[in-house]
């Protein structure tokens, strides 16, 4: 068992041994389940990624095709 500190923001750093045992990598999410005075961490399932074609199918655009250069906003200073 390892003890960790809680930051003023409520954050903790999981020890390397815990991250390795759970297969956790930077950017991954974990589920936290509270059971009485205990908490259980488990890796969260990865979110399903979608393809461009799946996103396009949601749009249902039936108008004329527009070239990308015609979509550019002029004068943008971003």
C-alpha positions, 0 to 999 in steps of 0.5 A, spaced: 500 500 500 502 506 498 500 513 501 499 519 497 498 527 498 492 530 496 493 537 493 489 543 494 486 542 488 484 535 490 489 532 485 493 526 487 499 522 483 498 515 483 505 511 484 509 508 478 507 501 481 500 503 481 500 505 474 504 500 471 499 494 475 493 498 472 496 499 465 495 506 466 498 511 461 498 519 461 491 522 458 487 515 460 481 516 464 479 512 470 473 510 474 472 512 481 467 508 485 466 509 492 464 504 497 463 506 504 470 509 506 474 506 500 475 508 493 476 503 487 480 506 481 479 502 475 481 504 468 475 507 464 473 504 457 476 508 451 471 512 448 469 509 441 472 514 435 468 515 429 470 516 422 469 522 418 464 519 414 460 517 420 460 524 422 458 527 415 452 522 415 449 525 421 450 532 417 445 530 411 447 536 407 444 535 400 446 542 397 451 543 392 458 541 393 463 547 396 470 547 395 474 548 401 477 555 399 470 558 398 469 556 405 475 560 408 474 566 412 478 572 410 481 577 414 481 572 420 487 574 425 487 568 429 
